[in-house]
Amino acid sequence: MNRWLAYRETSWWPEVDQYAVDWYPSREKARAVEKEFLAADLAECNVHSTPRHGDHQRRQRAAGR
């Protein structure tokens, strides 16, 4: 939930019309599931830990952010 507070500052947050919360028995399991999800490139805006992360960082630096 803390992530969503930070996401409010992003350019894409106003486009979010729904979200879901899935709970797992441990943080380790949650991290593993998230890693699989991101590796499958299913997240349009969440590029952290994906091949697109470097491109995103370069655009942010170029924009002075």
C-alpha positions in Angstrom: 0.0 0.0 0.0 2.9 2.4 0.6 3.8 2.0 -3.0 0.5 3.5 -4.1 1.1 6.6 -2.0 4.4 7.1 -3.9 2.7 6.3 -7.2 0.3 9.3 -6.8 3.2 11.4 -7.8 3.8 9.7 -11.1 2.5 10.8 -14.5 0.6 7.6 -15.1 -1.3 7.3 -11.8 -4.4 9.3 -13.0 -4.8 6.6 -15.7 -5.3 3.8 -13.1 -8.9 2.8 -12.9 -8.6 -0.3 -10.8 -6.1 -2.3 -8.8 -6.0 -5.5 -6.9 -4.3 -6.8 -3.8 -3.1 -10.4 -3.5 -1.8 -11.6 -0.1 0.8 -14.3 0.1 2.0 -16.4 3.1 5.4 -14.7 3.2 7.3 -11.7 1.8 9.5 -14.2 0.0 6.6 -15.7 -1.9 5.2 -12.3 -2.7 8.6 -11.2 -4.1 8.8 -14.4 -6.2 5.3 -13.9 -7.6 6.0 -10.2 -8.4 9.3 -11.1 -10.1 7.5 -13.7 -12.3 4.8 -11.1 -13.1 7.4 -8.5 -14.1 9.5 -11.0 -16.1 6.4 -11.9 -18.1 6.2 -8.1 -18.9 2.5 -7.9 -17.8 2.9 -4.6 -16.0 2.5 -1.7 -18.4 3.9 1.0 -16.1 5.9 -0.9 -13.5 9.3 -1.3 -15.2 11.4 -2.0 -12.1 13.3 -5.2 -12.4 12.5 -5.5 -16.1 14.6 -5.0 -19.2 12.7 -1.7 -19.7 14.0 -0.3 -16.4 17.2 1.1 -17.9 15.2 2.9 -20.6 13.0 4.4 -18.0 15.9 5.6 -15.9 17.5 7.3 -18.9 14.2 9.1 -19.8 13.9 10.2 -16.2 17.4 11.6 -16.1 16.9 13.3 -19.5 13.8 15.0 -18.1 15.7 16.2 -15.1 13.8 14.0 -12.6 
